[in-house]
Amino acid sequence: MDTNTLIILALLLGCLAATVPVFMSLFFAGTVGLVWIAGIDPKIVIEVLYRSMDKFALVVVLFFVLCGNIMTTGSIVKKLIKTANTMVGFLPGGLAMAGVLACGFFGAISGSTVATVVAIGGFMIPALIKDDYDEQFSVGIMTTAPILGVIIPPSIAMILYAMVTNDALEALFLTGFIPGTLIIVGMSLYAYFFCKRRGYKTLPRPSLHETLSTLRESFWALLLPFIIFGGIYSGYFTANEAAVVACFYAFFVEIFIHKDMKLIDVKNVVVSSAVTSATLLVIVAGASVFGEYLTFEQIPNQIANAVVANIQSPWVFLLAVNCLLLMVGMFMDIISATLILTPIFLPLLSKFGIDTMHFGLLMTLNLGIGYCTPPLGVSLYISGAVANRNLIYVSKAVMPFLLIQIAILLLLTFWPDLVLLLPKLVYNYVPG
């Protein structure tokens, strides 16, 4: 890298270290690079800002954010948790398993890790502690399980990744189902053996009548994921249209069927979602300006050439990238990291013969794990606030579950056929 590039990088890191908001740091560093170093007309920056947000793919993000807020305002979340508890609550560690399953259910609708931590973790951590589960175990499992929010489709991070790489979004979504299932199984097995060894009490096995009653009560909530994925993969509507359908369905169910949301609440939900969506959009805009500078200076190609000259094996490259992304995930939100790093890594993938959809899943999983990795993982602070515990306590609590997730990450890194199995079966996808 030349001196100018190092100056821009130092400027970006300095802004971040000075707690300047991420989107402003990216925008400022990118603008300085384009205007004062590259000599670009400042009007181009305005064009980049507009072009970055004038993308139809972002509609999916906005409507899935709205759908998640509708569910947390109404009773869909509670019904999903109740259903999960009916399914596994009678097993040792059943309530903890129910929390993991509920994260999977919620993730299949919201697409966000932070939303899953707030909605499911905020409810389940007090419930587990009240039911005499070990507090550290309770905090640990409900801090790490919400990673399912970005792994199980729809995933906001995957939507943005596909927007950069031009991968088929529906096929990319499919890469998340098997990893999500592995995480659910791995964490549930740990909960089972941990709680069985501790001799925790279990709930009585529900009767057939109780099970059917719970399923009947939760029918409309459980139908939502089937509508989303059934519509997408049957060809009735696209992923963009699925997000809109999900919102209208959730509004209809909460207002007219569950009757847990009043018409007066709609305004608050929409305004709250608009604020969240605007936050995401300004990050997209700031990252696009910085990305434009990187592209103009051909920095991704320079990095690609430097990496290829020093690393020959694609497996060594993926292992190094995993370490890098885990560290990045600790310091940067998944939206910014995806938008900044994807254009940098993209030229490297073709040189090493790595499939872009396989890499997209690995990037999403890595950055998701970073959300609950000490010392700066966002989920750690949310769970700490819920449990009224400090960072050190929460960091110790998450360690066993982080090891499980990292083990699954390594499995998926070196077994790409497992990640790409569903895209191959559904779309006859041929890895690039």
Buried (B, 14 or more C-beta within 10 A) or exposed (E): EEEEBEBBBEBBEEBBEEEBBBBBBBBBBBBBBBBEBBEBEEEBBEEBBEEBEEEEBBBBBBBBBBBBBBBBBBBBBBBBBBBBBBBBBEBBBBBBBBBBBBBBBBBBBBBBBBBBBBBBBBBBBBBBBEBEBBBBBBBBBBBBBBBBBBBBBBBBBBBBBBBBBEBBBBBBBBBBBBBBBBBBEBBBEBBBEBBEEEEBEBBEEBEEEEBEEBBEBBEBBBEBBEBBBEBBBEEEBBBBBBBBBBBEBBBEBBBEEBEBBEEEBBEEBBEBBBEBBEBBBBBBBBBBBBBBBBEBBEBBBBBBBEBBEEBEEBEEBBBEBBEEBBEBBBBBBBBBBBBBBBBBBBBBBEBBEBBBBBBBBBBBBBBBBBBBBBEBBBBBBBBBEBBEBEBEBBBBBBEBBBEBBBEBBEBBBEEBEBBBBBBBEEEEBEBE
